[in-house]
Amino acid sequence: MIDQQMETHIKEASSSLEVEGLYMTDVEKDNLRKVLSGEFSFSDLVSRYVTDAKKLGRKYA
């Protein structure tokens, strides 16, 4: 996928979230770029988010 296509997809995803009152951080956009470029898989990204959420959950338990 070329960079222009990647940025178009990220912008569309971000816009869709904004309609719902949600906003993508720059880190989230960078993570999508890494997935779309093949640096890591979507499953890897989900695993990272789950791990981070569990750490955050333990912090407030």
A tleap script that builds the chain and sets N, CA, C and O, in Angstrom:
source leaprc.protein.ff14SB
mol = sequence {
  NMET ILE ASP GLN GLN MET GLU THR HIE ILE
  LYS GLU ALA SER SER SER LEU GLU VAL GLU
  GLY LEU TYR MET THR ASP VAL GLU LYS ASP
  ASN LEU ARG LYS VAL LEU SER GLY GLU PHE
  SER PHE SER ASP LEU VAL SER ARG TYR VAL
  THR ASP ALA LYS LYS LEU GLY ARG LYS TYR
  CALA
}
set mol.1.N position { 0.847 -1.172 0.000 }
set mol.1.CA position { 0.000 0.000 0.000 }
set mol.1.C position { 0.896 1.240 0.000 }
set mol.1.O position { 1.876 1.318 0.741 }
set mol.2.N position { 0.542 2.192 -0.836 }
set mol.2.CA position { 1.358 3.401 -0.891 }
set mol.2.C position { 0.980 4.344 0.249 }
set mol.2.O position { -0.114 4.264 0.808 }
set mol.3.N position { 1.908 5.235 0.578 }
set mol.3.CA position { 1.703 6.143 1.714 }
set mol.3.C position { 0.427 6.958 1.593 }
set mol.3.O position { -0.274 7.169 2.582 }
set mol.4.N position { 0.124 7.415 0.389 }
set mol.4.CA position { -1.070 8.235 0.190 }
set mol.4.C position { -2.335 7.435 0.508 }
set mol.4.O position { -3.256 7.958 1.135 }
set mol.5.N position { -2.384 6.190 0.086 }
set mol.5.CA position { -3.532 5.338 0.396 }
set mol.5.C position { -3.637 5.102 1.902 }
set mol.5.O position { -4.725 5.147 2.476 }
set mol.6.N position { -2.490 4.850 2.526 }
set mol.6.CA position { -2.452 4.604 3.955 }
set mol.6.C position { -3.009 5.808 4.715 }
set mol.6.O position { -3.833 5.653 5.617 }
set mol.7.N position { -2.566 6.980 4.355 }
set mol.7.CA position { -3.022 8.195 5.034 }
set mol.7.C position { -4.512 8.431 4.796 }
set mol.7.O position { -5.215 8.914 5.684 }
set mol.8.N position { -4.990 8.095 3.606 }
set mol.8.CA position { -6.419 8.233 3.316 }
set mol.8.C position { -7.238 7.309 4.215 }
set mol.8.O position { -8.252 7.729 4.771 }
set mol.9.N position { -6.810 6.063 4.361 }
set mol.9.CA position { -7.526 5.114 5.215 }
set mol.9.C position { -7.502 5.554 6.681 }
set mol.9.O position { -8.511 5.452 7.380 }
set mol.10.N position { -6.368 6.035 7.136 }
set mol.10.CA position { -6.266 6.496 8.532 }
set mol.10.C position { -7.167 7.709 8.758 }
set mol.10.O position { -7.837 7.809 9.786 }
set mol.11.N position { -7.178 8.620 7.801 }
set mol.11.CA position { -8.028 9.804 7.923 }
set mol.11.C position { -9.505 9.410 7.942 }
set mol.11.O position { -10.285 9.976 8.708 }
set mol.12.N position { -9.893 8.447 7.108 }
set mol.12.CA position { -11.281 7.985 7.090 }
set mol.12.C position { -11.664 7.333 8.419 }
set mol.12.O position { -12.750 7.575 8.945 }
set mol.13.N position { -10.772 6.511 8.953 }
set mol.13.CA position { -11.043 5.866 10.242 }
set mol.13.C position { -11.161 6.909 11.343 }
set mol.13.O position { -12.055 6.833 12.186 }
set mol.14.N position { -10.266 7.874 11.333 }
set mol.14.CA position { -10.281 8.927 12.342 }
set mol.14.C position { -11.569 9.744 12.248 }
set mol.14.O position { -12.181 10.066 13.267 }
set mol.15.N position { -11.972 10.074 11.040 }
set mol.15.CA position { -13.203 10.847 10.836 }
set mol.15.C position { -14.425 10.076 11.309 }
set mol.15.O position { -15.328 10.656 11.913 }
set mol.16.N position { -14.463 8.775 11.042 }
set mol.16.CA position { -15.581 7.949 11.485 }
set mol.16.C position { -15.680 7.937 13.005 }
set mol.16.O position { -16.775 8.001 13.564 }
set mol.17.N position { -14.534 7.854 13.667 }
set mol.17.CA position { -14.530 7.874 15.130 }
set mol.17.C position { -14.989 9.226 15.667 }
set mol.17.O position { -15.713 9.293 16.660 }
set mol.18.N position { -14.562 10.306 15.004 }
set mol.18.CA position { -14.921 11.645 15.465 }
set mol.18.C position { -16.426 11.869 15.418 }
set mol.18.O position { -16.973 12.579 16.262 }
set mol.19.N position { -17.102 11.269 14.440 }
set mol.19.CA position { -18.561 11.374 14.357 }
set mol.19.C position { -19.200 10.823 15.627 }
set mol.19.O position { -20.249 11.301 16.058 }
set mol.20.N position { -18.571 9.827 16.217 }
set mol.20.CA position { -19.073 9.202 17.444 }
set mol.20.C position { -18.531 9.875 18.708 }
set mol.20.O position { -18.810 9.432 19.822 }
set mol.21.N position { -17.760 10.943 18.528 }
set mol.21.CA position { -17.220 11.659 19.676 }
set mol.21.C position { -15.932 11.054 20.215 }
set mol.21.O position { -15.531 11.349 21.341 }
set mol.22.N position { -15.280 10.209 19.418 }
set mol.22.CA position { -14.026 9.573 19.808 }
set mol.22.C position { -12.895 10.132 18.944 }
set mol.22.O position { -13.116 10.520 17.797 }
set mol.23.N position { -11.716 10.169 19.487 }
set mol.23.CA position { -10.594 10.758 18.759 }
set mol.23.C position { -9.391 9.830 18.786 }
set mol.23.O position { -9.081 9.234 19.817 }
set mol.24.N position { -8.722 9.712 17.660 }
set mol.24.CA position { -7.504 8.900 17.553 }
set mol.24.C position { -6.312 9.741 17.978 }
set mol.24.O position { -6.164 10.894 17.573 }
set mol.25.N position { -5.478 9.144 18.795 }
set mol.25.CA position { -4.248 9.837 19.176 }
set mol.25.C position { -3.208 9.652 18.066 }
set mol.25.O position { -3.370 8.810 17.183 }
set mol.26.N position { -2.167 10.432 18.125 }
set mol.26.CA position { -1.082 10.288 17.150 }
set mol.26.C position { -0.428 8.913 17.262 }
set mol.26.O position { 0.005 8.341 16.262 }
set mol.27.N position { -0.358 8.386 18.488 }
set mol.27.CA position { 0.221 7.052 18.702 }
set mol.27.C position { -0.647 5.993 18.012 }
set mol.27.O position { -0.124 5.079 17.375 }
set mol.28.N position { -1.954 6.118 18.139 }
set mol.28.CA position { -2.855 5.168 17.481 }
set mol.28.C position { -2.713 5.240 15.962 }
set mol.28.O position { -2.716 4.213 15.284 }
set mol.29.N position { -2.590 6.438 15.440 }
set mol.29.CA position { -2.393 6.594 13.992 }
set mol.29.C position { -1.067 5.976 13.560 }
set mol.29.O position { -0.995 5.322 12.520 }
set mol.30.N position { -0.020 6.180 14.354 }
set mol.30.CA position { 1.280 5.573 14.051 }
set mol.30.C position { 1.188 4.052 14.086 }
set mol.30.O position { 1.782 3.374 13.248 }
set mol.31.N position { 0.443 3.512 15.056 }
set mol.31.CA position { 0.272 2.061 15.133 }
set mol.31.C position { -0.432 1.530 13.889 }
set mol.31.O position { -0.064 0.473 13.377 }
set mol.32.N position { -1.436 2.246 13.400 }
set mol.32.CA position { -2.115 1.821 12.169 }
set mol.32.C position { -1.169 1.864 10.976 }
set mol.32.O position { -1.209 0.984 10.116 }
set mol.33.N position { -0.325 2.878 10.925 }
set mol.33.CA position { 0.666 2.948 9.843 }
set mol.33.C position { 1.582 1.728 9.874 }
set mol.33.O position { 1.922 1.172 8.831 }
set mol.34.N position { 1.976 1.319 11.079 }
set mol.34.CA position { 2.858 0.159 11.216 }
set mol.34.C position { 2.159 -1.123 10.766 }
set mol.34.O position { 2.779 -1.983 10.140 }
set mol.35.N position { 0.877 -1.251 11.084 }
set mol.35.CA position { 0.118 -2.427 10.654 }
set mol.35.C position { -0.034 -2.412 9.127 }
set mol.35.O position { 0.195 -3.425 8.466 }
set mol.36.N position { -0.417 -1.274 8.583 }
set mol.36.CA position { -0.640 -1.181 7.144 }
set mol.36.C position { 0.643 -1.358 6.338 }
set mol.36.O position { 0.603 -1.805 5.191 }
set mol.37.N position { 1.773 -1.010 6.933 }
set mol.37.CA position { 3.055 -1.171 6.231 }
set mol.37.C position { 3.639 -2.566 6.438 }
set mol.37.O position { 4.643 -2.922 5.820 }
set mol.38.N position { 3.005 -3.360 7.316 }
set mol.38.CA position { 3.477 -4.717 7.558 }
set mol.38.C position { 4.545 -4.827 8.626 }
set mol.38.O position { 5.134 -5.892 8.810 }
set mol.39.N position { 4.804 -3.722 9.341 }
set mol.39.CA position { 5.807 -3.760 10.411 }
set mol.39.C position { 5.400 -4.731 11.511 }
set mol.39.O position { 6.244 -5.429 12.073 }
set mol.40.N position { 4.097 -4.777 11.820 }
set mol.40.CA position { 3.555 -5.816 12.680 }
set mol.40.C position { 2.110 -6.059 12.287 }
set mol.40.O position { 1.514 -5.256 11.569 }
set mol.41.N position { 1.543 -7.164 12.755 }
set mol.41.CA position { 0.200 -7.566 12.330 }
set mol.41.C position { -0.874 -6.891 13.176 }
set mol.41.O position { -0.598 -6.326 14.234 }
set mol.42.N position { -2.101 -6.968 12.678 }
set mol.42.CA position { -3.233 -6.435 13.422 }
set mol.42.C position { -3.389 -7.187 14.745 }
set mol.42.O position { -3.726 -6.589 15.766 }
set mol.43.N position { -3.145 -8.488 14.724 }
set mol.43.CA position { -3.209 -9.287 15.959 }
set mol.43.C position { -2.192 -8.794 16.979 }
set mol.43.O position { -2.486 -8.732 18.173 }
set mol.44.N position { -0.988 -8.441 16.508 }
set mol.44.CA position { 0.033 -7.885 17.399 }
set mol.44.C position { -0.458 -6.577 18.026 }
set mol.44.O position { -0.269 -6.339 19.219 }
set mol.45.N position { -1.084 -5.742 17.211 }
set mol.45.CA position { -1.584 -4.465 17.705 }
set mol.45.C position { -2.659 -4.681 18.766 }
set mol.45.O position { -2.644 -4.031 19.811 }
set mol.46.N position { -3.583 -5.585 18.499 }
set mol.46.CA position { -4.640 -5.878 19.476 }
set mol.46.C position { -4.022 -6.408 20.774 }
set mol.46.O position { -4.436 -6.018 21.865 }
set mol.47.N position { -3.045 -7.285 20.652 }
set mol.47.CA position { -2.370 -7.829 21.843 }
set mol.47.C position { -1.717 -6.723 22.656 }
set mol.47.O position { -1.772 -6.734 23.886 }
set mol.48.N position { -1.105 -5.778 21.975 }
set mol.48.CA position { -0.478 -4.645 22.682 }
set mol.48.C position { -1.523 -3.847 23.448 }
set mol.48.O position { -1.314 -3.490 24.607 }
set mol.49.N position { -2.656 -3.567 22.791 }
set mol.49.CA position { -3.708 -2.799 23.455 }
set mol.49.C position { -4.287 -3.561 24.646 }
set mol.49.O position { -4.566 -2.961 25.684 }
set mol.50.N position { -4.468 -4.861 24.509 }
set mol.50.CA position { -4.999 -5.674 25.611 }
set mol.50.C position { -4.020 -5.676 26.784 }
set mol.50.O position { -4.425 -5.528 27.937 }
set mol.51.N position { -2.743 -5.843 26.489 }
set mol.51.CA position { -1.719 -5.827 27.537 }
set mol.51.C position { -1.719 -4.490 28.270 }
set mol.51.O position { -1.671 -4.446 29.499 }
set mol.52.N position { -1.773 -3.400 27.502 }
set mol.52.CA position { -1.804 -2.066 28.118 }
set mol.52.C position { -3.054 -1.877 28.980 }
set mol.52.O position { -2.982 -1.291 30.061 }
set mol.53.N position { -4.200 -2.374 28.503 }
set mol.53.CA position { -5.449 -2.236 29.258 }
set mol.53.C position { -5.388 -3.037 30.561 }
set mol.53.O position { -5.879 -2.579 31.592 }
set mol.54.N position { -4.795 -4.216 30.518 }
set mol.54.CA position { -4.671 -5.025 31.735 }
set mol.54.C position { -3.773 -4.330 32.750 }
set mol.54.O position { -4.075 -4.327 33.943 }
set mol.55.N position { -2.673 -3.743 32.288 }
set mol.55.CA position { -1.777 -3.008 33.193 }
set mol.55.C position { -2.518 -1.842 33.832 }
set mol.55.O position { -2.395 -1.602 35.033 }
set mol.56.N position { -3.283 -1.123 33.028 }
set mol.56.CA position { -4.033 0.016 33.541 }
set mol.56.C position { -5.094 -0.451 34.537 }
set mol.56.O position { -5.315 0.193 35.562 }
set mol.57.N position { -5.753 -1.581 34.229 }
set mol.57.CA position { -6.766 -2.127 35.135 }
set mol.57.C position { -6.180 -2.506 36.479 }
set mol.57.O position { -6.794 -2.253 37.516 }
set mol.58.N position { -4.996 -3.114 36.478 }
set mol.58.CA position { -4.344 -3.501 37.740 }
set mol.58.C position { -3.961 -2.263 38.555 }
set mol.58.O position { -3.956 -2.292 39.786 }
set mol.59.N position { -3.646 -1.195 37.861 }
set mol.59.CA position { -3.246 0.024 38.532 }
set mol.59.C position { -4.382 0.588 39.403 }
set mol.59.O position { -4.138 1.204 40.441 }
set mol.60.N position { -5.619 0.365 38.960 }
set mol.60.CA position { -6.769 0.917 39.680 }
set mol.60.C position { -7.524 -0.135 40.492 }
set mol.60.O position { -8.562 0.167 41.080 }
set mol.61.N position { -7.021 -1.347 40.528 }
set mol.61.CA position { -7.735 -2.409 41.261 }
set mol.61.C position { -7.526 -2.297 42.753 }
set mol.61.O position { -8.054 -3.108 43.514 }
savepdb mol mol.pdb
quit
